[in-house]
Amino acid sequence: MSFKRFGSAIFVGGYYERICNLSIYRYILQKEALKVISRQLKRRFGDIDASLVEQVRNLSAEQLKELGEDLLDFSEVADLVA
């Protein structure tokens, strides 16, 4: 078993690398989901309020996935808030 020291932390084996790779993967998933949802919102409702855009930007990849499904039932921007 190999140990690596990073500052005051010690990482065992390849766990640190796996955690970093998983974090990067989740970040990429969230960013790609955000791109899709942003395009869907713009196409359906045109430009929306900046505060709503910010709220959408802060959603996780899973929340964005759910929003993408819910968007199919939305008829107005107010549905996004409800």
QUIZI-V182766 format. One record per residue. N is the residue number from 1. RES is the residue in one letter. SS is DSSP state (hx for helix, st for strand, lp for the rest). OMEGA is omega in whole degrees, 0 to 359 (* if undefined). Layout:
# QUIZI-V182766
N | RES | SS | OMEGA
N | RES | SS | OMEGA
This chain:
# QUIZI-V182766
1 | M | lp | 181
2 | S | lp | 179
3 | F | st | 176
4 | K | st | 178
5 | R | st | 177
6 | F | st | 186
7 | G | lp | 179
8 | S | lp | 181
9 | A | st | 176
10 | I | st | 181
11 | F | st | 183
12 | V | st | 176
13 | G | lp | 182
14 | G | lp | 183
15 | Y | hx | 180
16 | Y | hx | 180
17 | E | hx | 180
18 | R | hx | 178
19 | I | hx | 178
20 | C | hx | 180
21 | N | hx | 179
22 | L | hx | 178
23 | S | hx | 178
24 | I | hx | 179
25 | Y | hx | 179
26 | R | hx | 178
27 | Y | hx | 180
28 | I | hx | 178
29 | L | hx | 181
30 | Q | hx | 182
31 | K | hx | 179
32 | E | hx | 177
33 | A | hx | 179
34 | L | hx | 178
35 | K | hx | 182
36 | V | hx | 182
37 | I | hx | 179
38 | S | hx | 178
39 | R | hx | 179
40 | Q | hx | 180
41 | L | hx | 181
42 | K | hx | 180
43 | R | hx | 183
44 | R | hx | 188
45 | F | hx | 185
46 | G | lp | 178
47 | D | lp | 179
48 | I | lp | 183
49 | D | lp | 182
50 | A | hx | 180
51 | S | hx | 176
52 | L | hx | 177
53 | V | hx | 180
54 | E | hx | 178
55 | Q | hx | 178
56 | V | hx | 180
57 | R | hx | 182
58 | N | lp | 179
59 | L | lp | 176
60 | S | lp | 179
61 | A | hx | 179
62 | E | hx | 178
63 | Q | hx | 177
64 | L | hx | 177
65 | K | hx | 179
66 | E | hx | 178
67 | L | hx | 178
68 | G | hx | 177
69 | E | hx | 181
70 | D | hx | 180
71 | L | hx | 179
72 | L | hx | 182
73 | D | hx | 183
74 | F | lp | 177
75 | S | lp | 179
76 | E | lp | 183
77 | V | hx | 180
78 | A | hx | 177
79 | D | hx | 179
80 | L | hx | 182
81 | V | hx | 185
82 | A | lp | *
